[in-house]
Amino acid sequence: MEYIGATGIPVTFDPIPIDDNIDFHFILSFAIDVNPSGEYQNGTFSPYWASTLTPDSVAAVKARHPNVKVLLSLTGWSLGDVVLHWYDPVDPQIWISNAFSSLHSLVTTYHLDGIDIDYENFPKNSTTFAYCIGELISLLKNQSAISLATIAPFYSTTEPYIELYNGYSNVIDYVNYQFYTDKVKAPKGYLEAFRLRAEQFDKDKLLPSYEVNGRGIQGDAFFEALKLLEANGFEVNGVMIFSADASSSNDYYYERNSQAFLLNSTSV
């Protein structure tokens, strides 16, 4: 799984190495239910990913690589200088209806396969996140609008995501936990972090993650951590990378090596 389009640079799918022998999921970043002025739109989502990631380009990469699926992600950290929050809608049913309609339209327009949930800020005593998001995913799947749904918690958002997962794990396919936010630098520490999150979420749906030129474990220590996970009984069923926007600087080293690792892994 690879996030793409969050930074605003004119990134495209074309240079990214894709091995046709492995599932490759792009996650367009981000769809947000605010307008350009930062005013919340009560579940009406609009695309804010790089404008170079067009519907035609999505269709083209999927035509070239039948193993590729493409998702969109809600909502990320910020829109420009505006920090984004989950807000408890006055009427959850109206929010769910608006979100379903707007996301169904985006999924259809952009030839998408699923959605990823990446809300990163929550008000105190929020009461509606798990219900609204869980019902939204369920509705999109029940109406065959999407086939995949993922969530992307990190260390300070585990509580609302655990509530969501516990209530709706049957419609959540993968957990893209942001391990790089745990600021773990060594393979042994990564293993301990993975053990903790595997207790909170389904270990078979939990994906190790890596931030290119970013926080947390860096360099080939990440692949040593993957080997250590396998040596300790965890099945490495996939890898999440943030993000393709940064990867051109190293010729997509982590995409190439992550795919090679997974294809050669004894646990896949």
C-alpha positions, -999 to 999 in steps of 0.1 A, spaced: 0 0 0 13 34 -9 0 69 -3 3 93 -32 -6 129 -39 -6 144 -5 21 170 -9 9 188 -39 39 181 -61 29 169 -96 34 132 -89 23 105 -113 19 67 -113 42 62 -143 77 60 -127 67 39 -97 79 3 -101 51 -22 -98 57 -60 -98 28 -77 -115 31 -107 -92 20 -88 -61 -11 -68 -51 -3 -31 -52 -26 -6 -37 -23 32 -43 -41 55 -18 -50 89 -32 -44 115 -5 -68 131 4 -105 135 0 -118 161 26 -152 174 36 -141 210 38 -141 238 12 -109 256 2 -116 281 30 -116 254 56 -153 254 63 -167 219 70 -192 205 45 -211 180 66 -199 149 48 -196 163 13 -161 152 3 -139 168 -25 -106 156 -39 -75 175 -27 -48 151 -40 -23 162 -67 -42 173 -98 -18 151 -119 -36 121 -105 -66 122 -129 -94 97 -135 -77 88 -168 -44 82 -151 -60 59 -126 -77 39 -154 -45 37 -173 -23 24 -144 -50 -2 -136 -52 -12 -173 -14 -17 -175 -12 -35 -142 -43 -57 -134 -29 -63 -99 -32 -26 -90 -61 -12 -69 -66 24 -60 -83 39 -29 -89 74 -17 -81 84 19 -101 106 43 -88 132 56 -52 136 67 -36 161 90 -43 194 74 -54 214 43 -28 240 39 -26 259 72 -60 244 84 -56 215 108 -84 191 102 -105 174 129 -132 149 131 -163 169 142 -194 153 157 -221 160 132 -254 174 145 -273 147 126 -251 116 120 -276 102 94 -273 133 73 -235 132 75 -235 95 65 -259 101 36 -238 131 23 -206 111 27 -220 81 9 -232 102 -20 -200 123 -25 -177 93 -21 -197 71 -44 -194 99 -70 -156 101 -65 -152 63 -66 -171 62 -98 -153 91 -114 -118 80 -105 -123 43 -111 -115 35 -74 -117 3 -54 -120 15 -18 -114 40 9 -89 46 37 -97 63 69 -70 87 81 -87 112 105 -58 123 128 -74 148 153 -104 143 175 -123 165 200 -125 154 236 -153 130 243 -162 126 207 -191 102 204 -199 97 167 -167 88 148 -169 50 151 -206 49 143 -205 73 113 -174 58 97 -184 22 104 -219 28 89 -204 46 59 -180 18 51 -208 -8 56 -231 12 33 -204 16 6 -197 -21 7 -233 -32 9 -240 -11 -22 -210 -26 -40 -195 9 -44 -162 -4 -29 -145 -37 -22 -117 -25 1 -116 -4 33 -85 4 54 -79 25 85 -47 44 95 -44 50 132 -13 62 150 -2 63 187 -24 92 198 -55 81 178 -57 44 188 -87 49 211 -112 60 185 -99 36 159 -100 7 184 -137 16 190 -142 16 152 -124 -16 146 -141 -35 175 -175 -25 161 -168 -29 124 -139 -52 119 -159 -73 95 -158 -45 69 -122 -34 75 -97 -52 54 -63 -37 65 -49 -16 93 -23 8 80 -9 17 114 15 46 112 44 29 130 68 58 121 49 80 145 61 57 174 96 71 167 111 36 170 146 36 154 157 -1 157 143 -35 146 139 -47 182 118 -17 191 98 -21 160 90 -56 170 77 -45 204 56 -18 188 41 -43 164 33 -67 193 14 -39 210 -6 -29 180 -13 -66 171 -30 -69 204 -52 -38 197 -60 -48 161 -61 -80 142 -25 -91 137 -34 -107 103 -47 -73 90 -20 -51 105 6 -39 80 41 -27 89 47 8 77 75 31 66 79 68 61 103 78 33 128 104 44 107 107 75 102 97 111 108 64 128 130 35 116 150 44 85 171 27 58 176 -10 56 168 -13 94 132 -15 82 138 -47 63 157 -61 92 126 -53 113 104 -72 88 127 -102 91 125 -100 129 87 -99 128 87 -131 108 113 -147 131 89 -140 160 59 -156 144 42 -127 127 30 -130 91 41 -100 71 11 -98 48 20 -65 33 37 -32 38 24 4 39 46 32 26 42 70 30 47 82 4 53 80 -34 57 118 -34 90 114 -15 102 82 -32 114 97 -65 144 111 -46 158 76 -40 145 59 -72 117 41 -53 142 20 -33 116 11 -6 89 2 -31 113 -21 -50 127 -38 -19 93 -41 -1 78 -59 -31 109 -81 -33 107 -89 4 70 -98 2 75 -120 -29 103 -139 -13 87 -141 22 79 -175 35 48 -161 53 30 -147 22 
